Amino acid sequence: MASYIILVALALVCVVQAQRPFYAGLSPIGYPQTAENDLLSNRFGEDEDQPIEARGDGNLINRFNAMPIDNQPFWYLNWRQYNALRQRPQTYPQRPNSFINRFRK
């Protein structure tokens, strides 16, 4: 009976240790912090907030905005949705890990 308890305890220790490999380090893995780079943000020389498909035609965009949403072209609606996502990106904060923070001092 004692050998079964030892075997179960060893199996439990192996399962717990396998959750994070030793070579992954002690810190959480995430995206690296990079500097803001605006070199490629305006490569077409246009300062207006328009899709590339409009080719700088402000009248075309004004006509699309005057149309009902169900008559607007799909690429324009798609561009507006993606532009809204770029303006307010969805981020998730990392939860602190009590197992890792225990060893840092």
Buried (B, 14 or more C-beta within 10 A) or exposed (E): EEEEEEEEEEEEEEEEEEEBEEEEEEEEEEEEEEEEEEEEEEEEEEEEEBBEEBEEEEEBBEEBEEEEEEEBEEEBEEBBEEEEEEEEEEEEEEEEEEEEEEEEE
